[in-house]
Amino acid sequence: MRVCFVVNSVRTQRATYTTVHLAHAAARLGHDVGFVSVDDLSQGHGPTDDSHVFGEVVRARPGRTRDTAAYAKALTAADAPKEYARLSDFDVVFLRNNPHVGTGAADAFNPAIEFGRRLKQAGVMVVNDPDGLLRAGSKMYVAGFPTEIRPRTVITRSVERVRAFLRQLDAPAVIKPLAGFGGQNVFYVGRGQTANLAQMIATVRSQGYLIVQEYLPAVVKGDKRVLLLGGTPLQVDGHFAAYRRMRPKDDIRNNIHVGGARKPGSLSAQERSICELVRPRLVADGLYFVGLDLVGDKILEINVFAPGGIHNINELYDIDLATAVVHDLERKVELRGVYGEPLAPSVLMRV
């Protein structure tokens, strides 16, 4: 295969990034792998060719790369090979840029979606599907799932509506920005709390819409990141691609970058049932590789742009998730060649 990864910046790729793990696995299997920074995409190559999508494609510096650290170093080296290439010549374009990073807003213009649409129209397999990304890129996407598998929530900019929801809930809650990411400006509100409430609302409201959500007591036991492929939990060597993220002391967030700890965590029958409930929607929207964040028996978030966790899961269970993903991509490309377009996202075959 020829596979191209669209990322925020090629130069900032690290060995722990899921994208680098996927790319290194594909390279090890003999595939042609390139990277494009989202700011290096273009449409048109001159007055006589203005319909194709091009990009400055960067490849890892030639040579054997024994592990992801060596691969990341070869990719980000100053002398890494570059070429201005037509992206429709690739079999797969994997959109792995996070539009939140550098903009601070989830609903900011994401050029990768628009270029991805052009590539999809040209017959390229684009994952995740650009139109699916547009639909699922907001935290409002979760509100479209059954109420029994998500927290009670209100999304608003109205201060009065926030206060009314808290009164009606009559229980602890969390206030966070709709366009937020990485656990920024997330506030815990105790039952009946009025102290500092106005300041919390004002801080989050300054970023746009607010999410006010019931606090899930199960969060003290951490949340669980689950990687889904084709709507199904990825499973390798008897291990589900899932791990528990434990929050640091005196913090309501479980994000690893704020000091959260990682622990092994398999999937209960109830959690597998939740994954099965969301699978049809994910498949219909072309969301091939997704990160699901679960707390107890509820979905907290669905990560569709650049879901991570492969590095953590590989180390916890001594497995190789990236190779399993690449093998599934190989199968999709092969079937696509047989059946042509359109091909629905595959349901993962057990590895």
Rosetta silent file (secondary structure, phi, psi, omega in degrees, C-alpha in Angstrom):
SEQUENCE: MRVCFVVNSVRTQRATYTTVHLAHAAARLGHDVGFVSVDDLSQGHGPTDDSHVFGEVVRARPGRTRDTAAYAKALTAADAPKEYARLSDFDVVFLRNNPHVGTGAADAFNPAIEFGRRLKQAGVMVVNDPDGLLRAGSKMYVAGFPTEIRPRTVITRSVERVRAFLRQLDAPAVIKPLAGFGGQNVFYVGRGQTANLAQMIATVRSQGYLIVQEYLPAVVKGDKRVLLLGGTPLQVDGHFAAYRRMRPKDDIRNNIHVGGARKPGSLSAQERSICELVRPRLVADGLYFVGLDLVGDKILEINVFAPGGIHNINELYDIDLATAVVHDLERKVELRGVYGEPLAPSVLMRV
SCORE:     score description
SCORE:     0.000 S_00000001
   1 L     0.000  158.137  166.639    0.000    0.000    0.000 S_00000001
   2 E  -110.898  118.907 -174.206    0.853    3.652   -0.251 S_00000001
   3 E  -123.140  132.364  177.115   -0.260    5.330    2.972 S_00000001
   4 E  -122.514  129.899  177.501   -0.118    9.031    3.829 S_00000001
   5 E  -102.631  124.101  175.126   -0.715   10.424    7.306 S_00000001
   6 E   -95.357  120.789 -175.000   -1.969   14.005    7.593 S_00000001
   7 E  -129.248  169.651  176.923   -0.809   15.452   10.930 S_00000001
   8 L   -59.524  -49.459  179.716   -0.581   18.838   12.625 S_00000001
   9 L  -154.067  127.567  178.011    3.161   18.997   12.044 S_00000001
  10 H   -63.219  -39.221 -174.525    5.582   16.363   10.825 S_00000001
  11 H   -66.015  -19.802 -177.080    8.446   17.944   12.785 S_00000001
  12 H   -99.640    7.707 -179.726    6.687   17.480   16.142 S_00000001
  13 L   -67.092  140.042 -178.229    5.975   13.755   15.803 S_00000001
  14 L  -124.591  160.890 -177.268    7.173   11.668   18.754 S_00000001
  15 L   -63.333  -25.127 -178.324    7.853    7.996   19.367 S_00000001
  16 L   -84.551   -8.284 -176.313    4.935    7.754   21.799 S_00000001
  17 L   -72.799  138.616  177.625    2.380    9.045   19.274 S_00000001
  18 H   -59.024  -38.288  179.490   -0.142    6.550   17.968 S_00000001
  19 H   -59.566  -42.144 -179.898    0.370    7.933   14.442 S_00000001
  20 H   -66.591  -38.822  176.407    4.080    7.109   14.572 S_00000001
  21 H   -61.340  -44.070  179.275    3.324    3.597   15.805 S_00000001
  22 H   -63.355  -44.537 -178.330    0.921    3.071   12.886 S_00000001
  23 H   -65.498  -42.963 -179.621    3.382    4.488   10.365 S_00000001
  24 H   -64.052  -40.139  178.043    6.309    2.450   11.681 S_00000001
  25 H   -62.270  -43.386  178.985    4.226   -0.734   11.577 S_00000001
  26 H   -63.689  -40.938  178.959    3.242   -0.027    7.963 S_00000001
  27 H   -64.805  -41.088  178.455    6.867    0.672    7.016 S_00000001
  28 H   -60.906  -32.691 -179.120    8.027   -2.557    8.688 S_00000001
  29 L   -84.342    4.468  173.401    5.472   -4.450    6.594 S_00000001
  30 L    92.939   10.863 -179.343    6.965   -2.994    3.415 S_00000001
  31 L   -86.303  155.800  176.144    4.438   -0.280    2.634 S_00000001
  32 E   -84.399  117.844 -172.692    5.301    3.163    1.265 S_00000001
  33 E  -120.752  127.962  176.524    4.575    5.609    4.106 S_00000001
  34 E  -129.257  161.800  177.705    4.488    9.389    3.905 S_00000001
  35 E  -127.193  146.042  172.761    3.505   12.264    6.184 S_00000001
  36 E  -134.555  129.340  171.573    2.044   15.670    5.366 S_00000001
  37 E   -72.389  142.622 -174.764    1.657   18.587    7.771 S_00000001
  38 H   -60.037  -30.041  179.258   -1.842   20.022    7.495 S_00000001
  39 H   -76.946   -5.821 -179.592   -0.431   23.438    6.588 S_00000001
  40 H  -104.633   17.682  175.217    1.420   21.894    3.638 S_00000001
  41 E   -88.025  147.151  177.845   -1.710   20.790    1.766 S_00000001
  42 E  -145.969  154.751  168.873   -2.669   22.512   -1.494 S_00000001
  43 E  -115.295  125.402 -178.993   -5.246   22.170   -4.227 S_00000001
  44 L    99.248  146.290 -177.586   -3.935   22.712   -7.699 S_00000001
  45 L  -127.995   13.686 -177.524   -0.480   22.451   -9.206 S_00000001
  46 E   142.986  176.829 -175.827   -0.620   25.304  -11.660 S_00000001
  47 L   -59.240  -27.520 -176.866   -2.945   26.908  -14.216 S_00000001
  48 L   -96.589   -2.225 -179.072   -3.443   23.625  -16.091 S_00000001
  49 E  -146.395   89.596 -177.687   -4.054   21.445  -13.034 S_00000001
  50 L  -116.711   15.749 -174.954   -6.240   23.000  -10.355 S_00000001
  51 L  -107.451  -19.059 -174.587   -8.355   20.012   -9.335 S_00000001
  52 L   -93.421  155.290  176.335   -5.956   17.702   -7.496 S_00000001
  53 E   -95.009  128.544  179.047   -4.811   17.790   -3.876 S_00000001
  54 E  -119.989  165.865  175.871   -1.074   18.040   -3.372 S_00000001
  55 E  -163.159  157.350  173.735    1.142   18.139   -0.332 S_00000001
  56 E   -81.101  102.297 -174.970    4.745   18.232    0.760 S_00000001
  57 E   -87.410  125.599  178.823    5.186   14.559    1.580 S_00000001
  58 E  -109.554  135.632  176.733    7.882   13.714    4.118 S_00000001
  59 L  -120.806  155.487  176.817    9.249   10.208    4.527 S_00000001
  60 L   -61.067  141.035  178.629   11.511    8.754    7.189 S_00000001
  61 L   -55.899  134.869 -176.672   15.163    9.023    6.309 S_00000001
  62 L   -55.899  148.630 -179.178   16.235    5.776    4.580 S_00000001
  63 L   132.575  160.669 -178.101   17.759    3.093    6.747 S_00000001
  64 L   -73.638  129.779  177.344   16.653    0.388    9.109 S_00000001
  65 L  -114.143  111.591 -171.729   14.593    1.673   12.039 S_00000001
  66 L   -73.313  -25.926 -177.729   14.595   -0.835   14.870 S_00000001
  67 L  -152.787  179.510 -176.929   11.812    0.791   16.880 S_00000001
  68 H   -66.558  -29.940  178.681    9.391    3.711   16.933 S_00000001
  69 H   -64.144  -44.611  178.737   11.973    5.989   18.560 S_00000001
  70 H   -66.659  -37.783  179.507   14.387    5.443   15.678 S_00000001
  71 H   -65.513  -44.901  178.808   11.579    5.852   13.175 S_00000001
  72 H   -60.951  -39.515  178.754   10.435    9.139   14.731 S_00000001
  73 H   -64.998  -40.906  179.815   14.025   10.402   14.653 S_00000001
  74 H   -68.802  -32.203 -178.975   14.389    9.424   10.986 S_00000001
  75 H   -73.612  -39.444 -174.413   11.072   11.086   10.129 S_00000001
  76 H   -93.972    3.712  179.327   11.781   14.387   11.872 S_00000001
  77 L   -64.369  148.813 -178.817   15.412   14.652   10.780 S_00000001
  78 L   -61.463  -28.487 -178.371   16.353   17.799    8.895 S_00000001
  79 L   -99.994   18.252  176.096   17.475   15.699    5.924 S_00000001
  80 L   -61.196  136.457 -177.133   14.336   13.528    5.780 S_00000001
  81 L   -61.522  138.387  178.939   13.308   13.131    2.099 S_00000001
  82 E  -132.310  146.535  173.824   10.557   15.493    0.908 S_00000001
  83 E  -151.395  147.573  176.046    8.616   15.741   -2.328 S_00000001
  84 E   -87.487  109.738 -168.643    5.659   17.743   -3.562 S_00000001
  85 E  -129.610  157.595  176.569    3.264   14.942   -4.494 S_00000001
  86 E   -83.730  121.929 -173.686   -0.311   14.321   -5.564 S_00000001
  87 H   -74.839  -18.746  176.699   -2.147   12.701   -2.664 S_00000001
  88 H   -70.230   -8.264  175.250   -4.650   10.907   -4.884 S_00000001
  89 H   -80.479   -8.150  177.352   -1.748    8.610   -5.832 S_00000001
  90 L   -88.118  149.668  176.523   -1.908    7.109   -2.328 S_00000001
  91 L   -75.201  -38.382 -177.283   -4.141    4.144   -1.535 S_00000001
  92 E  -133.481  130.983  168.816   -4.981    5.438    1.950 S_00000001
  93 E  -115.005  117.100 -175.180   -4.913    8.942    3.391 S_00000001
  94 E  -101.693  109.267  179.630   -5.207    8.754    7.172 S_00000001
  95 E   -78.709  110.737 -176.354   -6.386   12.042    8.686 S_00000001
  96 L  -129.156   29.288  177.502   -4.619   12.249   12.041 S_00000001
  97 L   -95.199  141.681  178.981   -4.469   15.991   12.677 S_00000001
  98 L  -100.552  108.143 -175.725   -6.033   17.392   15.838 S_00000001
  99 L   -68.944  -13.560  179.168   -7.754   20.702   14.981 S_00000001
 100 L   -70.915  -36.873 -174.339   -7.906   21.612   18.686 S_00000001
 101 L   -69.705  125.195  178.047   -4.139   21.930   18.987 S_00000001
 102 L    89.494  -15.448  179.891   -2.955   25.431   18.229 S_00000001
 103 L  -113.704  -30.766 -178.527   -6.464   26.835   17.832 S_00000001
 104 L    73.361   10.377 -179.460   -8.062   26.113   21.187 S_00000001
 105 L  -140.575  126.816 -178.682  -11.416   25.555   19.491 S_00000001
 106 L   -70.367  -25.761 -176.498  -12.955   22.303   18.332 S_00000001
 107 L   -97.745   12.878  176.194  -15.206   24.053   15.835 S_00000001
 108 L   -67.545  157.533  179.546  -12.411   26.026   14.158 S_00000001
 109 L   -58.731  127.705  179.162  -11.938   25.525   10.419 S_00000001
 110 L  -114.054  101.245 -175.729  -10.157   22.252    9.808 S_00000001
 111 H   -61.272  -27.163 -178.656   -8.592   22.288    6.326 S_00000001
 112 H   -60.773  -33.341  179.309   -7.894   18.550    6.472 S_00000001
 113 H   -65.757  -44.565 -178.764  -11.638   17.881    6.257 S_00000001
 114 H   -67.121  -44.795  177.119  -12.037   19.948    3.104 S_00000001
 115 H   -65.961  -37.392  177.531   -8.972   18.468    1.419 S_00000001
 116 H   -61.071  -37.491  176.596  -10.063   15.022    2.621 S_00000001
 117 H   -61.701  -42.864  178.724  -13.409   15.500    0.887 S_00000001
 118 H   -60.405  -42.797 -179.414  -11.623   16.281   -2.375 S_00000001
 119 H   -67.212  -39.316  177.571   -9.531   13.136   -2.031 S_00000001
 120 H   -61.711  -42.349  178.386  -12.591   11.037   -1.224 S_00000001
 121 H   -64.238  -28.404  179.218  -14.296   12.352   -4.362 S_00000001
 122 L   -82.214   -0.970  176.660  -11.179   11.369   -6.314 S_00000001
 123 L    96.644    7.310  178.475  -11.574    7.777   -5.109 S_00000001
 124 L   -79.754  143.246  172.280   -8.969    7.723   -2.344 S_00000001
 125 E   -76.726  111.740 -178.892   -9.748    5.784    0.836 S_00000001
 126 E  -110.295  122.367  178.232   -9.795    8.546    3.459 S_00000001
 127 E  -130.353  139.034  -12.930   -9.943    7.533    7.123 S_00000001
 128 L   -66.802  159.199 -177.919  -11.542    8.682    9.179 S_00000001
 129 L   -56.904  129.700 -175.857  -14.229    9.804    6.712 S_00000001
 130 H   -60.700  -36.951  178.081  -14.080   13.616    6.460 S_00000001
 131 H   -71.274  -34.272  174.583  -17.858   14.059    6.639 S_00000001
 132 H   -65.172  -38.397  176.847  -17.976   11.727    9.631 S_00000001
 133 H   -62.392  -40.286  179.945  -15.278   13.807   11.298 S_00000001
 134 H   -63.020  -40.797  179.671  -17.321   16.935   10.738 S_00000001
 135 H   -71.037  -40.057 -171.290  -20.359   15.336   12.392 S_00000001
 136 H   -94.970   -2.860 -175.317  -18.493   13.720   15.272 S_00000001
 137 L   -69.873  -15.676  179.416  -15.933   16.446   15.958 S_00000001
 138 L   -99.208  150.350  175.085  -18.150   18.143   18.517 S_00000001
 139 H   -64.464  -13.107  176.322  -18.944   16.853   21.983 S_00000001
 140 H   -67.614  -17.581  179.736  -22.582   17.211   20.912 S_00000001
 141 H   -57.889  -39.670 -179.022  -22.110   13.969   18.952 S_00000001
 142 H   -63.085  -30.363 -178.708  -22.445   11.992   22.174 S_00000001
 143 H   -64.644  -13.274  179.092  -25.850   13.611   22.789 S_00000001
 144 H   -85.811   -2.337  179.492  -27.164   11.627   19.820 S_00000001
 145 L   -94.299  162.963 -178.066  -26.718    8.305   21.612 S_00000001
 146 L   -53.760  143.031 -175.754  -29.289    6.663   23.927 S_00000001
 147 H   -62.645  -25.821 -176.524  -29.724    8.444   27.267 S_00000001
 148 H   -73.053  -12.071 -178.831  -28.977    5.291   29.245 S_00000001
 149 H  -116.282   14.994  176.590  -25.356    5.229   28.086 S_00000001
 150 L  -141.146  155.806  179.622  -24.424    8.906   28.512 S_00000001
 151 L   -67.418  152.581  172.182  -24.495   11.423   31.387 S_00000001
 152 L   -64.982  134.027 -166.533  -27.418   13.832   31.769 S_00000001
 153 E  -146.070  147.241  165.194  -26.299   16.976   29.980 S_00000001
 154 E  -129.295  140.348  178.164  -27.231   20.471   28.922 S_00000001
 155 E  -120.273  119.805 -170.955  -25.354   22.412   26.231 S_00000001
 156 E  -162.603  167.882  167.280  -25.953   26.143   26.325 S_00000001
 157 L  -115.582    1.544 -177.572  -24.544   29.672   26.579 S_00000001
 158 L   -84.333  120.962  177.523  -27.359   30.801   28.861 S_00000001
 159 H   -61.648  -41.389 -179.576  -26.310   31.461   32.452 S_00000001
 160 H   -62.889  -39.080  179.941  -29.916   31.039   33.547 S_00000001
 161 H   -67.660  -36.501  176.801  -30.172   27.664   31.813 S_00000001
 162 H   -61.435  -48.768 -178.140  -26.990   26.479   33.524 S_00000001
 163 H   -64.649  -39.610  179.625  -28.315   27.435   36.940 S_00000001
 164 H   -64.162  -41.567  178.835  -31.734   25.879   36.224 S_00000001
 165 H   -62.158  -43.740 -179.690  -30.123   22.600   35.130 S_00000001
 166 H   -62.879  -39.544  177.627  -28.011   22.456   38.289 S_00000001
 167 H   -64.385  -44.838 -178.570  -31.098   23.048   40.440 S_00000001
 168 H   -68.886  -35.270  178.611  -33.068   20.353   38.628 S_00000001
 169 H   -66.215  -42.702  178.600  -30.160   17.918   38.726 S_00000001
 170 L    52.801   45.505 -177.990  -29.754   18.447   42.469 S_00000001
 171 L  -161.443  165.200  177.389  -26.457   16.563   42.386 S_00000001
 172 L   -58.060  151.078 -177.679  -22.765   17.234   41.699 S_00000001
 173 E  -144.638  170.437  175.859  -21.936   18.323   38.156 S_00000001
 174 E  -124.945  135.482  174.837  -19.076   19.230   35.847 S_00000001
 175 E  -114.019  130.248 -179.045  -18.892   22.396   33.747 S_00000001
 176 E  -151.484  159.831 -179.813  -16.589   22.417   30.728 S_00000001
 177 E   -75.125  139.802  176.326  -16.304   24.146   27.335 S_00000001
 178 L   -60.366  -36.120 -177.900  -18.007   22.515   24.362 S_00000001
 179 L   -94.533   18.374 -176.155  -14.941   23.346   22.280 S_00000001
 180 L   -83.846  169.394  177.050  -12.507   22.218   24.947 S_00000001
 181 L  -160.524  158.404  174.065   -9.884   19.502   24.874 S_00000001
 182 L    65.680   19.174  176.903   -7.204   18.023   27.093 S_00000001
 183 L    77.094   18.376 -179.100   -9.061   18.728   30.333 S_00000001
 184 L   -81.462  137.187  177.926   -8.731   22.513   30.097 S_00000001
 185 L    53.799   49.049  174.683  -11.174   24.658   32.107 S_00000001
 186 L  -105.522  124.258 -174.412  -13.064   21.727   33.593 S_00000001
 187 E  -121.925  139.267  174.592  -14.790   22.606   36.881 S_00000001
 188 E   -94.189  134.072  178.575  -16.471   20.477   39.517 S_00000001
 189 E  -121.307  117.705  179.707  -19.655   21.901   41.053 S_00000001
 190 L   -71.005  162.514  178.793  -20.902   20.383   44.282 S_00000001
 191 L   -59.130  123.581  178.523  -24.583   19.779   44.963 S_00000001
 192 L    73.080    8.184 -176.753  -26.197   23.139   45.720 S_00000001
 193 L   -67.819  133.913  174.084  -22.872   24.987   45.384 S_00000001
 194 L  -119.575  -26.762 -179.368  -23.096   28.737   44.797 S_00000001
 195 L   -63.068  128.637  177.378  -19.603   29.849   45.828 S_00000001
 196 L    66.775    3.678 -177.981  -17.461   30.640   42.758 S_00000001
 197 H   -63.568  -43.194 -179.350  -20.201   29.327   40.454 S_00000001
 198 H   -60.646  -40.342  179.784  -20.515   32.636   38.594 S_00000001
 199 H   -66.363  -39.931  178.783  -16.754   32.738   38.000 S_00000001
 200 H   -61.823  -47.937 -178.988  -16.734   29.152   36.705 S_00000001
 201 H   -61.376  -43.613 -178.818  -19.568   29.853   34.294 S_00000001
 202 H   -63.226  -41.007 -179.488  -17.945   33.086   33.091 S_00000001
 203 H   -62.060  -47.353 -177.870  -14.580   31.396   32.506 S_00000001
 204 H   -72.972  -39.120 -177.920  -16.047   28.592   30.412 S_00000001
 205 H   -63.816  -26.939  179.249  -18.597   30.827   28.688 S_00000001
 206 L   -64.726  -17.862  178.635  -15.790   33.077   27.441 S_00000001
 207 L   -94.340   -3.420 -179.197  -14.776   30.173   25.175 S_00000001
 208 L   125.200 -135.818 -179.440  -18.248   29.760   23.687 S_00000001
 209 L   -73.237  152.161  178.513  -20.844   27.144   24.522 S_00000001
 210 E  -109.307  149.756  164.905  -20.770   25.270   27.831 S_00000001
 211 E  -109.270  124.659  172.227  -21.430   21.634   28.632 S_00000001
 212 E  -114.274  123.150 -166.884  -22.979   21.086   32.045 S_00000001
 213 E  -136.959  142.328  176.864  -22.999   17.407   32.853 S_00000001
 214 E   -59.889  139.902  177.604  -23.877   15.251   35.796 S_00000001
 215 L   -77.280  130.029 -179.629  -20.803   14.197   37.751 S_00000001
 216 L   -96.104  110.605 -177.618  -20.249   10.448   37.535 S_00000001
 217 H   -55.714  -27.248 -178.828  -19.041    9.123   40.921 S_00000001
 218 H   -63.487  -11.973 -177.896  -17.395    6.182   39.139 S_00000001
 219 H   -65.291  -20.957  178.160  -14.761    8.622   37.854 S_00000001
 220 H   -63.632  -21.314  176.931  -12.865    8.218   41.140 S_00000001
 221 H   -93.216    7.839  178.592  -11.930    4.777   39.793 S_00000001
 222 L    92.964  166.602  171.265  -10.675    6.385   36.591 S_00000001
 223 E  -106.655  168.472 -175.667  -12.005    6.437   33.069 S_00000001
 224 E  -122.027  123.425  174.424  -11.326    3.822   30.447 S_00000001
 225 E   -91.735  125.882  179.408   -9.929    4.524   26.984 S_00000001
 226 E  -124.025  129.991  177.258  -11.034    1.926   24.422 S_00000001
 227 E   -96.623  125.539 -179.510   -9.796    1.874   20.829 S_00000001
 228 E  -110.084  139.426  177.121  -12.393    0.805   18.272 S_00000001
 229 E  -124.674  118.796 -175.511  -11.645   -0.320   14.730 S_00000001
 230 L    61.512   30.003  178.368  -14.599   -0.466   12.374 S_00000001
 231 L    83.623   -0.185 -176.564  -16.855    0.086   15.381 S_00000001
 232 E  -117.985  138.061  177.170  -15.514   -2.958   17.234 S_00000001
 233 E   -55.673  125.640  177.671  -13.076   -2.977   20.179 S_00000001
 234 L   -65.238  135.400 -177.552   -9.631   -3.796   18.829 S_00000001
 235 E  -138.379  129.347 -179.170   -8.349   -7.045   20.318 S_00000001
 236 E  -136.470  130.874  177.126   -4.889   -8.588   19.989 S_00000001
 237 L    51.549   39.045  177.464   -3.524  -11.750   21.629 S_00000001
 238 L    81.448   -0.186  179.803   -6.528  -11.961   23.926 S_00000001
 239 E  -109.216  130.271  171.570   -6.185   -8.369   25.147 S_00000001
 240 E   -74.401  148.681  177.094   -8.682   -5.631   24.370 S_00000001
 241 L   -78.415   75.149 -175.686   -7.194   -2.291   23.349 S_00000001
 242 E  -148.020  143.810  173.330   -8.308   -0.681   26.591 S_00000001
 243 E  -151.600  157.887 -177.765   -6.691    0.808   29.653 S_00000001
 244 E   -97.354  135.846  177.502   -7.770    2.745   32.714 S_00000001
 245 E  -109.186  118.281 -176.932   -6.615    6.311   33.316 S_00000001
 246 E   -98.347  134.383 -176.897   -6.479    7.222   36.997 S_00000001
 247 L   -75.141  150.639  174.732   -6.731   10.854   38.028 S_00000001
 248 L   -71.118  163.624  179.849   -4.018   12.511   40.109 S_00000001
 249 L   -60.023  139.352  176.590   -4.785   13.472   43.687 S_00000001
 250 L    61.629   33.671  176.742   -7.049   16.533   44.098 S_00000001
 251 L  -141.693  141.072  179.804   -7.939   16.663   40.374 S_00000001
 252 L   -91.940   -1.281 -177.939  -11.154   15.641   38.613 S_00000001
 253 L   -99.374  145.304  179.127   -9.383   14.973   35.302 S_00000001
 254 L  -103.890    3.908 -175.695   -7.923   11.630   34.254 S_00000001
 255 L   -59.384  134.203 -178.702   -5.785   12.939   31.390 S_00000001
 256 H   -60.218  -38.117 -174.873   -2.313   11.420   31.385 S_00000001
 257 H   -71.555  -10.695  175.852   -0.647   14.760   30.559 S_00000001
 258 H  -102.960   14.082  176.069   -1.972   16.329   33.796 S_00000001
 259 L   107.689    4.652  177.771   -0.474   13.581   35.942 S_00000001
 260 L   -66.355  151.957 -179.755   -2.966   10.772   35.517 S_00000001
 261 E  -106.482  150.898  178.471   -1.666    7.228   35.834 S_00000001
 262 E  -102.275  143.057  177.556   -2.341    4.344   33.468 S_00000001
 263 E  -142.275  153.540  176.975   -3.463    0.905   34.599 S_00000001
 264 E   -61.349  151.596  177.504   -4.585   -2.254   32.808 S_00000001
 265 L  -165.155  110.517  178.671   -8.316   -2.536   32.289 S_00000001
 266 L   -79.109 -173.224 -178.811  -10.212   -5.128   30.291 S_00000001
 267 L  -110.252  125.842  175.929  -13.767   -4.699   29.028 S_00000001
 268 L   -74.465  168.739  176.982  -16.743   -5.908   31.027 S_00000001
 269 H   -60.837  -37.702  179.602  -19.798   -7.366   29.334 S_00000001
 270 H   -66.360  -41.600  178.866  -21.615   -4.093   29.987 S_00000001
 271 H   -66.582  -37.584  175.701  -18.824   -2.046   28.407 S_00000001
 272 H   -65.112  -34.593  177.326  -18.798   -4.325   25.364 S_00000001
 273 H   -65.086  -39.102  176.769  -22.552   -3.812   25.134 S_00000001
 274 H   -61.674  -44.463  178.842  -22.026   -0.028   25.085 S_00000001
 275 H   -60.288  -39.069  179.877  -19.535   -0.420   22.242 S_00000001
 276 H   -67.357  -33.917  178.769  -22.049   -2.523   20.349 S_00000001
 277 H   -67.337  -35.545 -178.274  -24.736    0.151   20.795 S_00000001
 278 H   -88.005  -14.388 -174.535  -22.551    2.871   19.257 S_00000001
 279 H   -56.091  -47.673 -177.789  -21.083    0.664   16.525 S_00000001
 280 H   -59.031  -38.369 -179.864  -23.824    1.177   13.872 S_00000001
 281 H   -67.747  -43.246  179.891  -23.564    4.951   14.116 S_00000001
 282 H   -63.209  -43.223  179.843  -19.768    4.918   13.905 S_00000001
 283 H   -64.390  -44.463 -179.328  -19.819    2.587   10.914 S_00000001
 284 H   -61.744  -33.015 -178.946  -22.501    4.658    9.146 S_00000001
 285 L   -89.588    3.938  177.302  -20.405    7.810    9.659 S_00000001
 286 L    69.462   27.278 -178.866  -17.221    6.170    8.362 S_00000001
 287 L   -91.582   90.135 -169.731  -15.422    6.537   11.710 S_00000001
 288 L   -76.220  -46.308 -176.830  -12.941    3.722   11.293 S_00000001
 289 E  -121.591  112.768 -167.718  -10.430    4.349   14.099 S_00000001
 290 E  -136.726  146.433  172.202  -11.969    5.858   17.238 S_00000001
 291 E  -108.047  124.864 -179.935  -11.166    6.295   20.923 S_00000001
 292 E  -107.712  128.786  177.500  -14.067    5.812   23.323 S_00000001
 293 E  -106.159  118.394 -176.594  -13.801    7.175   26.884 S_00000001
 294 E  -113.891  141.270  171.325  -15.999    5.318   29.368 S_00000001
 295 E  -128.728  113.788 -176.269  -16.781    6.062   33.009 S_00000001
 296 L    60.908 -123.316 -179.714  -18.712    3.305   34.713 S_00000001
 297 L  -106.374   28.031 -177.584  -21.614    2.485   32.403 S_00000001
 298 E  -127.862  150.150  170.586  -21.553    5.811   30.552 S_00000001
 299 E   -86.684  125.954  176.611  -19.801    7.285   27.503 S_00000001
 300 E   -92.193  -47.252 -179.460  -17.921   10.423   28.431 S_00000001
 301 E  -150.897  156.921  170.673  -16.356   11.303   25.074 S_00000001
 302 E  -121.404  120.927 -177.616  -15.708    9.939   21.602 S_00000001
 303 E  -100.781  119.189 -173.222  -12.327   10.876   20.121 S_00000001
 304 L  -119.089  -20.857 -174.501  -12.294   10.796   16.327 S_00000001
 305 L   -79.017  -54.870 -178.908   -9.551   13.134   15.090 S_00000001
 306 L  -145.946   59.628 -178.393   -6.357   11.643   16.492 S_00000001
 307 L   -58.534  135.482 -179.461   -7.272    9.056   19.133 S_00000001
 308 L  -116.427 -178.159  177.325   -4.230    7.869   21.016 S_00000001
 309 L   128.975  -12.108 -177.852   -3.329    5.150   23.443 S_00000001
 310 H   -59.669  -42.660  179.861   -1.456    2.554   21.391 S_00000001
 311 H   -58.189  -48.621 -178.720    1.830    3.324   23.162 S_00000001
 312 H   -64.434  -44.964 -177.093    0.280    2.887   26.606 S_00000001
 313 H   -66.572  -42.502  177.678   -1.666   -0.246   25.709 S_00000001
 314 H   -57.285  -44.099 -177.866    1.322   -1.908   24.017 S_00000001
 315 H   -71.176  -35.420 -179.214    3.468   -1.363   27.095 S_00000001
 316 H   -67.778  -36.547 -173.391    0.787   -2.502   29.538 S_00000001
 317 H  -114.769   -1.786 -178.022    0.105   -5.787   27.742 S_00000001
 318 L    56.200   53.255  178.958    3.262   -6.331   25.679 S_00000001
 319 L  -127.891  179.446 -178.026    1.313   -6.485   22.423 S_00000001
 320 L  -130.018   91.091 -178.786    1.456   -4.796   19.009 S_00000001
 321 H   -72.797  -38.145 -173.182   -1.764   -2.967   18.179 S_00000001
 322 H   -60.235  -41.127  179.848   -0.407   -0.949   15.268 S_00000001
 323 H   -63.455  -37.131  177.703    0.384   -4.005   13.165 S_00000001
 324 H   -63.293  -40.209  178.691   -3.168   -5.277   13.692 S_00000001
 325 H   -65.003  -44.119 -178.902   -4.553   -1.951   12.437 S_00000001
 326 H   -63.938  -40.663  177.700   -2.284   -1.995    9.370 S_00000001
 327 H   -61.143  -37.913  178.603   -3.305   -5.579    8.541 S_00000001
 328 H   -68.365  -37.931  175.135   -6.945   -4.510    8.666 S_00000001
 329 H   -62.229  -41.072  177.305   -6.174   -1.581    6.364 S_00000001
 330 H   -56.850  -43.726 -179.418   -4.486   -4.006    3.967 S_00000001
 331 H   -64.789  -40.982  179.007   -7.654   -6.074    3.913 S_00000001
 332 H   -63.719  -42.044 -179.899   -9.814   -3.004    3.284 S_00000001
 333 H   -66.029  -41.049  179.592   -7.607   -1.885    0.387 S_00000001
 334 H   -63.915  -45.982  179.261   -7.633   -5.373   -1.117 S_00000001
 335 H   -65.278  -35.395  179.144  -11.433   -5.658   -0.858 S_00000001
 336 H   -63.891  -37.616  178.080  -11.816   -2.179   -2.257 S_00000001
 337 H   -66.212  -29.306 -179.561   -9.810   -3.205   -5.276 S_00000001
 338 H   -80.570  -46.080 -171.971  -12.158   -6.145   -5.812 S_00000001
 339 H   -99.767  -16.507 -178.550  -15.480   -4.438   -5.154 S_00000001
 340 L    74.383 -168.981 -179.433  -14.672   -0.782   -5.883 S_00000001
 341 L   -87.950  149.995   -8.516  -16.426    2.166   -4.264 S_00000001
 342 L   -88.532  152.694  174.523  -18.195    2.480   -1.982 S_00000001
 343 L  -120.454  121.088 -179.455  -16.913    0.056    0.618 S_00000001
 344 L   -66.824  152.425  177.327  -18.352    0.310    4.111 S_00000001
 345 L   -53.901  139.447 -176.033  -15.892    0.366    7.025 S_00000001
 346 L   -74.573  154.087  169.439  -14.817   -3.157    7.864 S_00000001
 347 L   -94.023  125.549 -171.335  -15.750   -5.041   10.978 S_00000001
 348 L   -60.030  130.120  170.802  -12.482   -6.095   12.548 S_00000001
 349 L   -85.054  135.937 -177.977  -11.533   -9.724   12.235 S_00000001
 350 L   -58.059  140.542 -179.390   -9.962  -11.005   15.428 S_00000001
 351 L  -103.119    0.000    0.000   -6.178  -11.129   15.378 S_00000001
